[in-house]
Structures are given as C-alpha cells and as structure tokens.
Amino acid sequence: MFAKFNLKLGKDDLKNNKEFYNIGLGMYVTQKRTVHTNLDKYLSPDGSLDASSIEADWFPSVNAHVFLSHSHQDETTVLCLAGFLLMNYGITSFIDSTVWGYANDLLKQIDDKYCVQSTMPSGGHTYDYDKRNYSTTHVHMMLQGALAKMINRCEALIFINTPHSLNVRDLGKESTTSSPWIYSELLMANTFPARSPQYYEILKAERSDSFEHFSLEVNYKVGLRSFVDISLNDIQNSANKTARKTARKVLDQIYLDKGLMKADVLKG
C-alpha cells in the first residue's frame, strides 16, 4: 500500500446517481462471487477448514487499485463511489464488505455441522457456547487474513468517513469506531510498510449482512492522523489536471497534489 486517504462523505453524496450505483453494484457482485468461491475452497467436504489452502493467496483474480473501507450502512454510497471512480478514471475498487459480509454464511456452515447442541421442534438449533467461540475465532482470523492481503495488494486505501463508520459523539476528540472490521482495517493500513506506486505496476504485470448489528457495543480507537484528508472535489480537480483520465495518471496526480509524491518522480 502506498497511500491512505480519509474521505468524508455526506449522506447524499453520489447516492442518487443510478448509473454510478449500477456500475459499482456490478463490481460488487463480481467480487462477492469470487470471494465466496475462493473461501468455499477452504471448507473441506467434511466441513473442516483446510489450513494448507488458507496459507495460499486468497483472491488471485481480484485486482484493484484502491481498497474501500466502510460501514455496511453506507453501502449504497460506497457502490456509487466505486462506480464513479471506475467510470470516470478507470480506478478499480475492492469493496471490503464482499469479505466480512460473508462471515455469517461461512460460520453457519461450520456451526451447523460441529456446534449444534440441540435441535428445536421448529427446526432451529441451539449451539454449544464453547464450540461456537472456537469456530468464530477461526473464521474471523481467516477473513481478517483475507482483508490483510487485499489491503497490502491495493495501491491505496480510502476510508469512507461518515457518522456510520465513526462515533459522532467523539467529534473533536480522538475518533473511535464500534466496528471491529473497520478498526482492524485501519490498524493494518497504519502498520503495513509503504510501497511505491511503481511496485504495483510491476505486481500487476506479473499477475496475469455484517457484524455491525450487535447490541453489545465495543469502541476501538482508530488512528487517522497519518491518513490524508481527501474529498470528491479533490479527486475531480486532480483528474482535471491530467490529459488522459487513466487510473495511473489520476492516482499519480492525486499523490502529487496531496504532497505524497514529488513532480520529478512522475517525470522519471
């Protein structure tokens, strides 16, 4: 990852643009299908998790320029943003909910096989508490690993900063989030070493419903000080400075305008 941005969006930004939304939705559906297909491979026929497969690369066919970290409540806006970036500038986004939105489905498959304590007359199940804790730990670690690899493979991470993703009561204080997924993604973004944009060009050439509805609320401090503030206007203004609206040109111009890259690097 080269850059990390803090994008503040209003609730109505891009929300009503059906063309952007449909493009973003198509991207989301394709990525979700790929994510599910690959993660399903880790579930052996007997219902166990295949550790050797987990060691392999997660989604080798998913290539994206930017990783979009967001609250599930902002999914419509995020899909519009993904469509906006792709349609105007050829910038491909990875939408993080394609991974963490799958956690419940994967857990259900495992728990129905290994964690059932009793079956109710209605057909539902009660589950063994200790076994459920064990299975949940493994699945969450597996999905977090998937997110980590995707973040590290993307050139930039854009955090969608809205009242849904950060706690509004913390305005003016150190920000916190109630989402463990957002917390882990921002933590990884602050931890991974920076790589140059050229690294991702070389890498590309070489490569031919969520958990946020719990009544239990846990607040995680998030470190946004090293994130660079950005807006849709900033993205558009940078893009307008480029003769060719390609992902490479637009991203480089954004880095230049935000002081992340020097002009002589671009000329080189």
Secondary structure, DSSP 8 states (H G I E B T S, - for coil): --EEEEEE--TTTTTT-HHHHHHHHHHHHHHHHHHHHHHHTTB-TTS-B-HHHHTS-S-TT---SEEEE--GGGHHHHHHHHHHHHHHH---EEETHHHHTTHHHHHHHHHHHHTEEEE-TTS-EEE-HHHHHHHHHHHHHHHHHHHHHHHHHSSEEEEEE-TTTS-GGGTTS--EES-HHHHHHHHHHHHS----HHHHHHHHHH----STT-SS---EE---TTSEEE-HHHHHHHHHT-SS--HHHHHHHHHHHTTSS-HHHHH-
